Amino acid sequence: MRKRVTLIVIWLCVQFIGISQCPNAPVTLSSQAQVDNFPIAYPGCTNMTVLLTVTGADITNLDGLNGILTTTNSLILRDNPVLASLSGLSNLSSIAVELKIENNDALTSLSGLDNLNWLGGHLSIEGNALLQTLGGLGPIPSLGSYLNISFNPVLTDITALSSLTEVGPNYFNGFLAINNNNSLPAVNGLDLISATGSYFFLGSNPSMTTINGLNGLTTVNGDFEIVGNPLLTNLNAFASLTTINGSYNIDNNPVLGDIDEFNNLTNVSGILTIATNASLSNCAAQGICDYLSGPGQAIIANNTTGCNSVAQVETACSLLPVELIAFDAKPDHDDVLLQWQTASEKNNAFFEIEHKAVGGQSFKPIVRINGKGNSNTRASYEFLHKKPPKGGNYYRLRQVDYDGKSEYSDIVSVYVWNADEPDIFPNPTTGPVLLKGDFAGRMVRVTDLAGREVLSKNMDESSVIDLSEQPNGVYLIEIQTDREKVVKRILKN
């Protein structure tokens, strides 16, 4: 009897070992044969505890993995050019760390992941040439770190992510990025997401016309960027956004007309940039106005009138009594001519021009010019600063109200040359450039705007620098004089 009991115990142990035989080191399946052999190599394995990577030129299906129910690690499906179906993963319900589906050029959907209802870390869907939809992906409620949807050229639908409520809200690298999806017309299905743990990036989606699916987003715990979307007309999904714990950047969205949606934005902890949006004329959303009224740094430029400078937006926000159109400085022989224009003025007592030379410690006022008081018509002003120091000079305009409140313009700069400093012509040039001055034996160095040296040489008087073999573009010519190194900019076309 005792012998019989012993045999039964041994048999049960063997059966238990067989049932739970899973790999204990990371596994990479690089062929269809290895995928098919998985249930033989690891009989009864239902819970993976190690990283599983599937990458192979001949892998067409994942049927050999249909016994896997959960993984406490990660699953990576990468570089499988003929993998057309994920149905072999139909029993998978939980991934603890990450799921990456990258560069699988035969996949058209994510059908087969219908039962996946938990993903503890991050989801990356990138570089899948024929992926049209995320349909087939199960109802994932949250991501512990990041969501990346990038470089899927025919992707048109991401509504399968409609169950997501958060993307790494407490993880410092918990970003949300949707970029370079050439056919994606809108962001739909992400309405339940309220926070991201790090940055938010929406960029270079050439077919995207609107953002519908981020209406619940309130907090971005990092930088917020919407960049390079050529057909994006509005940002109607961001009415709930209140907090950006980083910088705010709206850049190079040429048909974007306004940013009214940012009325509820109460906190931006970094730099605010609104630039190169050719149709953007209205930037006076309350959240933007509140930022400009505080101490934060703002860059607003190269949009259209109404949102083409910080001053224009401040005027639209009723933060400035004067709408300054332009402030410019240019050399006039040994002097500097300062010119500025206003579109309108309200309670404008006077302007004060402040000056600082290179190496100077602080700006100092050099002249006071009365304003127009109240005016709704364009007004022009100018002042000639006689014989400022040679070299670099900086100017700013201080506008002062009748009640003593004041605002500063942007700083402009101008260089006043010494008589012995070099001159170059023609500029622009088609190739040869003549350097005038007594620079015999001196070293001249030419670089492109990236700092790469394209040529250097010792110069003789009236020597020629030949850019004929260089591509068209802007170059910097550096000449060492007795006093300093001078840099001249030249355009080759």
C-alpha positions as semicolon CSV with decimal commas, in nm:
position;residue;x (nm);y (nm);z (nm)
1;M;0,000;0,000;0,000
2;R;0,279;0,243;0,093
3;K;0,455;0,166;-0,237
4;R;0,137;0,244;-0,430
5;V;0,094;0,582;-0,253
6;T;0,457;0,669;-0,331
7;L;0,405;0,596;-0,702
8;I;0,094;0,816;-0,709
9;V;0,283;1,107;-0,551
10;I;0,566;1,069;-0,805
11;W;0,313;1,064;-1,091
12;L;0,143;1,381;-0,962
13;C;0,475;1,561;-0,934
14;V;0,563;1,466;-1,291
15;Q;0,225;1,590;-1,409
16;F;0,267;1,920;-1,218
17;I;0,611;1,974;-1,367
18;G;0,471;1,909;-1,713
19;I;0,184;2,148;-1,661
20;S;0,402;2,435;-1,549
21;Q;0,701;2,396;-1,779
22;C;0,769;2,756;-1,893
23;P;1,102;2,908;-1,995
24;N;1,312;3,066;-1,719
25;A;1,523;3,283;-1,949
26;P;1,420;3,528;-2,226
27;V;1,301;3,355;-2,543
28;T;1,332;3,474;-2,903
29;L;1,136;3,288;-3,170
30;S;1,293;3,365;-3,508
31;S;1,118;3,121;-3,741
32;Q;0,777;2,967;-3,801
33;A;0,917;2,632;-3,696
34;Q;1,020;2,771;-3,359
35;V;0,675;2,926;-3,308
36;D;0,509;2,595;-3,396
37;N;0,745;2,409;-3,163
38;F;0,676;2,634;-2,863
39;P;0,405;2,410;-2,704
40;I;0,636;2,111;-2,747
41;A;0,940;2,283;-2,601
42;Y;0,734;2,427;-2,314
43;P;0,437;2,196;-2,264
44;G;0,150;2,336;-2,064
45;C;0,305;2,684;-2,034
46;T;0,025;2,931;-1,971
47;N;0,198;3,209;-1,774
48;M;0,519;3,354;-1,916
49;T;0,754;3,510;-1,663
50;V;1,029;3,612;-1,905
51;L;1,052;3,834;-2,212
52;L;0,910;3,674;-2,527
53;T;1,025;3,819;-2,861
54;V;0,891;3,706;-3,198
55;T;1,098;3,820;-3,496
56;G;1,146;3,621;-3,815
57;A;1,134;3,655;-4,190
58;D;0,909;3,350;-4,247
59;I;0,668;3,380;-3,953
60;T;0,310;3,390;-4,085
61;N;0,108;3,301;-3,775
62;L;0,139;3,270;-3,397
63;D;-0,083;2,965;-3,350
64;G;0,187;2,792;-3,149
65;L;0,140;3,052;-2,875
66;N;-0,231;2,999;-2,822
67;G;-0,173;2,829;-2,488
68;I;-0,033;3,145;-2,328
69;L;-0,290;3,314;-2,103
70;T;-0,080;3,574;-1,922
71;T;0,272;3,711;-1,898
72;T;0,429;3,884;-1,602
73;N;0,690;4,021;-1,841
74;S;0,679;4,163;-2,196
75;L;0,580;4,057;-2,547
76;I;0,758;4,202;-2,849
77;L;0,642;4,134;-3,207
78;R;0,898;4,302;-3,428
79;D;1,027;4,273;-3,786
80;N;0,794;3,999;-3,906
81;P;0,734;4,096;-4,271
82;V;0,481;3,820;-4,354
83;L;0,298;3,793;-4,023
84;A;-0,062;3,855;-4,129
85;S;-0,257;3,749;-3,820
86;L;-0,234;3,767;-3,442
87;S;-0,507;3,507;-3,389
88;G;-0,260;3,279;-3,214
89;L;-0,271;3,522;-2,919
90;S;-0,647;3,499;-2,878
91;N;-0,621;3,351;-2,527
92;L;-0,380;3,616;-2,397
93;S;-0,554;3,833;-2,137
94;S;-0,278;4,008;-1,943
95;I;0,067;4,159;-2,010
96;A;0,242;4,300;-1,706
97;V;0,511;4,516;-1,867
98;E;0,508;4,605;-2,238
99;L;0,356;4,514;-2,572
100;K;0,545;4,623;-2,881
101;I;0,406;4,565;-3,231
102;E;0,667;4,712;-3,462
103;N;0,761;4,672;-3,829
104;N;0,517;4,393;-3,909
105;D;0,443;4,488;-4,268
106;A;0,163;4,237;-4,344
107;L;-0,062;4,318;-4,046
108;T;-0,378;4,510;-4,136
109;S;-0,541;4,500;-3,790
110;L;-0,478;4,376;-3,437
111;S;-0,745;4,106;-3,452
112;G;-0,642;3,825;-3,224
113;L;-0,576;4,044;-2,921
114;D;-0,948;4,070;-2,843
115;N;-0,915;3,917;-2,495
116;L;-0,629;4,138;-2,383
117;N;-0,775;4,339;-2,096
118;W;-0,468;4,442;-1,898
119;L;-0,138;4,603;-1,995
120;G;0,065;4,722;-1,701
121;G;0,343;4,910;-1,876
122;H;0,356;5,055;-2,224
123;L;0,213;4,998;-2,570
124;S;0,412;5,075;-2,884
125;I;0,260;5,039;-3,231
126;E;0,515;5,161;-3,480
127;G;0,626;5,115;-3,840
128;N;0,358;4,868;-3,955
129;A;0,325;4,937;-4,328
130;L;-0,027;4,798;-4,391
131;L;-0,187;4,847;-4,050
132;Q;-0,516;5,027;-4,114
133;T;-0,684;4,997;-3,775
134;L;-0,614;4,904;-3,414
135;G;-0,940;4,712;-3,424
136;G;-0,911;4,376;-3,255
137;L;-0,721;4,513;-2,955
138;G;-0,898;4,428;-2,631
139;P;-1,037;4,680;-2,379
140;I;-0,719;4,797;-2,207
141;P;-0,814;5,027;-1,915
142;S;-0,477;5,191;-1,848
143;L;-0,108;5,202;-1,932
144;G;0,151;5,226;-1,660
145;S;0,410;5,411;-1,866
146;Y;0,364;5,521;-2,229
147;L;0,161;5,503;-2,550
148;N;0,344;5,533;-2,881
149;I;0,161;5,526;-3,217
150;S;0,408;5,626;-3,485
151;F;0,510;5,575;-3,848
152;N;0,210;5,365;-3,949
153;P;0,151;5,504;-4,301
154;V;-0,203;5,374;-4,371
155;L;-0,346;5,379;-4,018
156;T;-0,684;5,554;-4,013
157;D;-0,854;5,433;-3,693
158;I;-0,736;5,414;-3,330
159;T;-1,079;5,393;-3,161
160;A;-0,988;5,051;-3,020
161;L;-0,811;5,247;-2,744
162;S;-1,137;5,399;-2,621
163;S;-1,115;5,215;-2,286
164;L;-0,790;5,387;-2,187
165;T;-0,828;5,616;-1,887
166;E;-0,465;5,702;-1,814
167;V;-0,116;5,685;-1,965
168;G;0,154;5,661;-1,700
169;P;0,015;5,941;-1,481
170;N;0,268;5,873;-1,205
171;Y;0,562;5,762;-1,421
172;F;0,825;6,021;-1,514
173;N;0,865;5,867;-1,861
174;G;0,493;5,812;-1,915
175;F;0,452;5,992;-2,248
176;L;0,180;5,988;-2,512
177;A;0,305;6,024;-2,871
178;I;0,107;6,010;-3,194
179;N;0,329;6,106;-3,486
180;N;0,413;6,038;-3,850
181;N;0,095;5,847;-3,927
182;N;0,039;5,965;-4,284
183;S;-0,328;5,868;-4,322
184;L;-0,466;5,928;-3,972
185;P;-0,744;6,190;-4,009
186;A;-0,822;6,248;-3,640
187;V;-0,748;6,142;-3,286
188;N;-1,059;5,950;-3,189
189;G;-1,114;5,720;-2,896
190;L;-0,890;5,869;-2,628
191;D;-1,156;6,074;-2,448
192;L;-1,114;5,894;-2,114
193;I;-0,745;5,979;-2,074
194;S;-0,706;6,246;-1,807
195;A;-0,330;6,257;-1,751
196;T;0,010;6,167;-1,896
197;G;0,311;6,097;-1,678
198;S;0,551;6,288;-1,899
199;Y;0,529;6,464;-2,233
200;F;0,250;6,479;-2,490
201;F;0,353;6,488;-2,857
202;L;0,127;6,514;-3,161
203;G;0,334;6,573;-3,470
204;S;0,386;6,522;-3,843
205;N;0,049;6,363;-3,917
206;P;-0,008;6,501;-4,269
207;S;-0,375;6,396;-4,305
208;M;-0,495;6,497;-3,960
209;T;-0,760;6,770;-3,976
210;T;-0,899;6,764;-3,623
211;I;-0,850;6,626;-3,273
212;N;-1,169;6,481;-3,133
213;G;-1,060;6,220;-2,885
214;L;-0,871;6,387;-2,602
215;N;-1,155;6,583;-2,445
216;G;-1,084;6,449;-2,097
217;L;-0,714;6,541;-2,084
218;T;-0,650;6,774;-1,788
219;T;-0,283;6,722;-1,699
220;V;0,041;6,675;-1,892
221;N;0,327;6,609;-1,653
222;G;0,590;6,726;-1,899
223;D;0,614;6,912;-2,229
224;F;0,306;6,960;-2,449
225;E;0,383;6,974;-2,823
226;I;0,166;6,997;-3,134
227;V;0,407;7,031;-3,425
228;G;0,407;6,992;-3,802
229;N;0,049;6,890;-3,881
230;P;-0,018;7,060;-4,219
231;L;-0,398;7,012;-4,233
232;L;-0,486;7,053;-3,865
233;T;-0,748;7,328;-3,844
234;N;-0,838;7,330;-3,474
235;L;-0,740;7,204;-3,132
236;N;-1,097;7,148;-3,017
237;A;-1,011;6,859;-2,787
238;F;-0,812;7,055;-2,526
239;A;-1,083;7,255;-2,354
240;S;-1,031;7,054;-2,033
241;L;-0,653;7,094;-2,021
242;T;-0,551;7,287;-1,708
243;T;-0,194;7,187;-1,624
244;I;0,128;7,150;-1,823
245;N;0,425;7,071;-1,601
246;G;0,669;7,158;-1,876
247;S;0,682;7,369;-2,191
248;Y;0,396;7,450;-2,428
249;N;0,479;7,436;-2,800
250;I;0,240;7,496;-3,092
251;D;0,465;7,508;-3,398
252;N;0,439;7,472;-3,776
253;N;0,070;7,395;-3,815
254;P;0,005;7,612;-4,124
255;V;-0,380;7,610;-4,137
256;L;-0,446;7,633;-3,763
257;G;-0,664;7,942;-3,720
258;D;-0,704;7,985;-3,345
259;I;-0,626;7,828;-3,010
260;D;-0,946;7,927;-2,830
261;E;-0,963;7,589;-2,659
262;F;-0,697;7,681;-2,400
263;N;-0,928;7,899;-2,191
264;N;-0,897;7,671;-1,887
265;L;-0,518;7,642;-1,891
266;T;-0,402;7,763;-1,550
267;N;-0,045;7,638;-1,526
268;V;0,247;7,614;-1,770
269;S;0,574;7,567;-1,585
270;G;0,809;7,595;-1,886
271;I;0,849;7,817;-2,193
272;L;0,542;7,899;-2,401
273;T;0,609;7,888;-2,777
274;I;0,359;7,966;-3,052
275;A;0,549;7,992;-3,379
276;T;0,534;7,940;-3,755
277;N;0,161;7,878;-3,777
278;A;0,092;8,074;-4,096
279;S;-0,285;8,112;-4,048
280;L;-0,292;8,161;-3,672
281;S;-0,430;8,506;-3,590
282;N;-0,615;8,458;-3,262
283;C;-0,408;8,346;-2,964
284;A;-0,589;8,535;-2,689
285;A;-0,736;8,234;-2,512
286;Q;-0,770;8,306;-2,143
287;G;-0,508;8,048;-2,047
288;I;-0,254;8,208;-2,283
289;C;-0,340;8,555;-2,154
290;D;-0,294;8,440;-1,795
291;Y;0,048;8,299;-1,880
292;L;0,158;8,622;-2,051
293;S;0,050;8,825;-1,750
294;G;0,292;8,630;-1,531
295;P;0,671;8,590;-1,518
296;G;0,704;8,303;-1,766
297;Q;0,908;8,323;-2,088
298;A;0,713;8,334;-2,416
299;I;0,816;8,305;-2,781
300;I;0,543;8,411;-3,025
301;A;0,655;8,469;-3,384
302;N;0,601;8,393;-3,752
303;N;0,226;8,348;-3,720
304;T;-0,012;8,598;-3,884
305;T;-0,120;8,942;-3,765
306;G;-0,287;8,924;-3,427
307;C;-0,060;8,646;-3,307
308;N;0,270;8,748;-3,460
309;S;0,445;8,867;-3,144
310;V;0,410;8,865;-2,769
311;A;0,301;9,230;-2,784
312;Q;0,021;9,155;-3,031
313;V;-0,120;8,880;-2,813
314;E;-0,084;9,094;-2,502
315;T;-0,278;9,366;-2,680
316;A;-0,551;9,119;-2,775
317;C;-0,557;9,009;-2,413
318;S;-0,587;9,374;-2,305
319;L;-0,261;9,339;-2,120
320;L;-0,084;9,615;-2,316
321;P;-0,214;9,964;-2,388
322;V;0,001;9,985;-2,702
323;E;-0,005;9,753;-3,003
324;L;0,355;9,760;-3,123
325;I;0,386;9,648;-3,485
326;A;0,764;9,663;-3,524
327;F;1,083;9,775;-3,353
328;D;1,400;9,770;-3,561
329;A;1,761;9,888;-3,545
330;K;1,996;9,928;-3,840
331;P;2,340;10,085;-3,894
332;D;2,360;10,429;-4,056
333;H;2,731;10,495;-4,121
334;D;2,874;10,538;-3,769
335;D;2,526;10,578;-3,616
336;V;2,230;10,348;-3,549
337;L;1,878;10,431;-3,672
338;L;1,599;10,302;-3,448
339;Q;1,245;10,284;-3,591
340;W;0,917;10,153;-3,456
341;Q;0,547;10,161;-3,536
342;T;0,225;10,125;-3,337
343;A;-0,116;10,020;-3,468
344;S;-0,301;10,176;-3,175
345;E;-0,225;10,346;-2,843
346;K;-0,418;10,386;-2,522
347;N;-0,299;10,610;-2,236
348;N;0,052;10,602;-2,383
349;A;0,267;10,866;-2,208
350;F;0,607;10,803;-2,367
351;F;0,863;10,560;-2,504
352;E;1,210;10,525;-2,360
353;I;1,490;10,366;-2,564
354;E;1,737;10,168;-2,356
355;H;2,082;10,067;-2,483
356;K;2,354;9,821;-2,387
357;A;2,683;9,754;-2,565
358;V;2,841;9,409;-2,581
359;G;3,007;9,349;-2,247
360;G;2,791;9,608;-2,075
361;Q;2,640;9,521;-1,741
362;S;2,287;9,655;-1,792
363;F;2,057;9,853;-2,019
364;K;2,060;10,232;-1,974
365;P;1,805;10,484;-2,107
366;I;1,934;10,710;-2,385
367;V;1,623;10,906;-2,494
368;R;1,256;10,964;-2,408
369;I;1,002;11,023;-2,685
370;N;0,642;11,124;-2,619
371;G;0,365;10,886;-2,724
372;K;0,033;10,969;-2,892
373;G;-0,173;10,926;-2,578
374;N;-0,480;10,766;-2,735
375;S;-0,484;10,674;-3,102
376;N;-0,651;10,420;-3,327
377;T;-0,433;10,490;-3,629
378;R;-0,085;10,375;-3,719
379;A;0,197;10,590;-3,583
380;S;0,566;10,583;-3,676
381;Y;0,864;10,684;-3,463
382;E;1,240;10,699;-3,512
383;F;1,555;10,804;-3,331
384;L;1,917;10,827;-3,449
385;H;2,165;10,705;-3,190
386;K;2,484;10,892;-3,278
387;K;2,819;10,719;-3,263
388;P;2,744;10,422;-3,037
389;P;3,038;10,198;-2,944
390;K;3,191;9,989;-3,221
391;G;3,084;9,627;-3,218
392;G;2,760;9,477;-3,094
393;N;2,485;9,703;-2,958
394;Y;2,152;9,602;-2,806
395;Y;1,834;9,809;-2,779
396;R;1,494;9,769;-2,621
397;L;1,188;9,991;-2,608
398;R;1,017;10,071;-2,280
399;Q;0,656;10,190;-2,316
400;V;0,515;10,381;-2,018
401;D;0,147;10,460;-1,941
402;Y;0,019;10,778;-1,778
403;D;-0,021;10,581;-1,455
404;G;0,341;10,468;-1,461
405;K;0,287;10,109;-1,571
406;S;0,538;9,995;-1,831
407;E;0,616;9,713;-2,071
408;Y;0,929;9,621;-2,266
409;S;0,961;9,528;-2,631
410;D;1,175;9,243;-2,759
411;I;1,548;9,319;-2,771
412;V;1,700;9,407;-3,111
413;S;2,068;9,410;-3,197
414;V;2,292;9,581;-3,451
415;Y;2,664;9,564;-3,524
416;V;2,862;9,885;-3,583
417;W;3,170;9,815;-3,788
418;N;3,519;9,953;-3,750
419;A;3,670;10,104;-4,063
420;D;3,928;9,824;-4,073
421;E;3,669;9,548;-4,045
422;P;3,607;9,328;-4,348
423;D;3,344;9,364;-4,614
424;I;3,231;9,095;-4,855
425;F;3,052;9,114;-5,185
426;P;2,854;9,019;-5,375
427;N;2,603;8,899;-5,117
428;P;2,407;8,696;-5,221
429;T;2,654;8,524;-5,448
430;T;2,647;8,249;-5,707
431;G;2,993;8,132;-5,603
432;P;3,292;8,371;-5,581
433;V;3,304;8,614;-5,287
434;L;3,550;8,903;-5,266
435;L;3,686;8,987;-4,920
436;K;3,792;9,354;-4,895
437;G;4,040;9,470;-4,636
438;D;4,398;9,422;-4,528
439;F;4,395;9,061;-4,417
440;A;4,710;8,925;-4,575
441;G;4,819;8,607;-4,403
442;R;4,512;8,585;-4,183
443;M;4,306;8,270;-4,151
444;V;3,950;8,268;-4,285
445;R;3,715;7,982;-4,208
446;V;3,381;7,909;-4,378
447;T;3,113;7,694;-4,212
448;D;2,752;7,601;-4,281
449;L;2,477;7,677;-4,030
450;A;2,529;7,337;-3,865
451;G;2,888;7,440;-3,780
452;R;3,051;7,208;-4,035
453;E;3,363;7,356;-4,193
454;V;3,341;7,369;-4,573
455;L;3,674;7,542;-4,637
456;S;3,951;7,743;-4,473
457;K;4,247;7,936;-4,612
458;N;4,508;8,204;-4,547
459;M;4,396;8,530;-4,713
460;D;4,573;8,798;-4,920
461;E;4,436;9,147;-4,969
462;S;4,116;9,146;-5,182
463;S;4,123;8,769;-5,195
464;V;3,845;8,556;-5,333
465;I;3,659;8,288;-5,143
466;D;3,502;8,049;-5,393
467;L;3,178;7,878;-5,287
468;S;3,096;7,751;-5,637
469;E;3,125;7,387;-5,537
470;Q;2,912;7,426;-5,225
471;P;2,533;7,365;-5,220
472;N;2,304;7,667;-5,217
473;G;2,236;7,796;-4,868
474;V;2,359;8,024;-4,591
475;Y;2,724;8,017;-4,485
476;L;2,924;8,190;-4,211
477;I;3,261;8,345;-4,294
478;E;3,485;8,386;-3,989
479;I;3,772;8,641;-4,012
480;Q;4,021;8,703;-3,734
481;T;4,099;9,078;-3,710
482;D;4,347;9,246;-3,479
483;R;4,069;9,304;-3,226
484;E;3,837;9,008;-3,249
485;K;3,689;8,733;-3,459
486;V;3,423;8,871;-3,697
487;V;3,154;8,649;-3,844
488;K;2,981;8,748;-4,170
489;R;2,675;8,573;-4,306
490;I;2,647;8,512;-4,681
491;L;2,383;8,355;-4,901
492;K;2,477;8,137;-5,198
493;N;2,200;8,085;-5,452
